[in-house]
Amino acid sequence: MSTVAEICRGTSFPDLCTNTAGKQAARYPIVDAYTVLQMQVDAFSKRTAAARARVEKESLTASPAARTVLQLCDRLYEDVEDNLGACRRAIGFRDAVTIRATMGMAAQDMQNCDEQFRQIGEKNPMERFDESLGNMAEICRSLSNMIGA
C-alpha cells in the first residue's frame, strides 16, 4: 500500500501535495493516486473559498482600480469552483483528460488575476493565493496522469 508522501513524490510540488492531502488520508481505506487526487481537489476547494473571503477583505482598503480587479479575481475564483465541480465529476468517472482540462482552466484563472494587477501597475494582494492555487492545479494534473487516460 502506498502512502500520501510516496504518491506526492511524483508531482510537481511534493511537499505541498503531502501537506494538503496528508491531513485527510486517515479517512480513506486505500491511499492511491485516485484518492490523493480527491484529497487535493478538496484542499483546492477550501483554498479557493479562502481566497474569495480574502478578496472581500482586501476590497475594503483597495484603490478603485484594484477593487475592480479584485472583483474580476473573485469571478475567476468562482470559475475555479465551477471547474472543481466538473473535476469532481470527472474523478468519479476516472476521466483523466477532463481532470487535466479543468485544472488547466483553473491555473489560467490564477494567471488572469495576476495579469490584471500587472496591467494596472499595482501589487496583487492575492499573489500568494494565486501561486498556491496554481501549484495545486499542477499537482492535480500530475496526479491525473497517474490514474491513466
Beta strands, then each sheet from edge to edge (+ up, - down):
end
